[in-house]
Amino acid sequence: MYGHGMTFDDIASLDIPYYKILQGLYLLYLETGDEFFRREYQTHCAVEELNDSSYLLIGDNHMGSVSECSKYLDQVLELALSCGVRSVLHGGDIGDGLIDPKPSYTNFESQVTHIVDDYPKIEGMRHKIVLGNHDKKYRNNGFNLATILKNEREDIDVLGYGIGYLRLQSHLVSLEHGKGLEYLP
């Protein structure tokens, strides 16, 4: 589920109605029986189903950085859970990637361990994450964060590096970090 054959721009160029919701989050309208959906989208893109009625959109936690505010993330997630939110969409940069590290997280291994061990795990809540440019730095230095999170955190679904696609009923949602697939090698 980590490689995608089409960018959002590719999909948008196919003359399908879409709406920009927030920077990096798009809602595309597709009928599930649409020929494009069957032929192109399912062939080239991984699809995660969204079945909940409420979602929390977060991103750029930069865990391991001097600007990390993990206590606020915990509070936001607990508040969201108390409001009935069970799914979190994460727009990328869960980690710092040694851009501006805290003194206790000055190597890739310590930051990855920090992410795996300390990113909030709340019973009943799932996280669908797109990895961003800071997260790519781990992969470039021997720590594939997508694989590590898949193996170590059953509450986290990694949608890919830079871009991920989700389906909510007849809508296609593109979750992108920055320029999406430009983060792929």
Summary of the structure (lengths in Angstrom):
residues: 185
radius of gyration: 16.4
end to end distance: 16.1
largest distance: 53.0
contacts: 588
relative contact order: 0.20
helix: 32%
strand: 26%
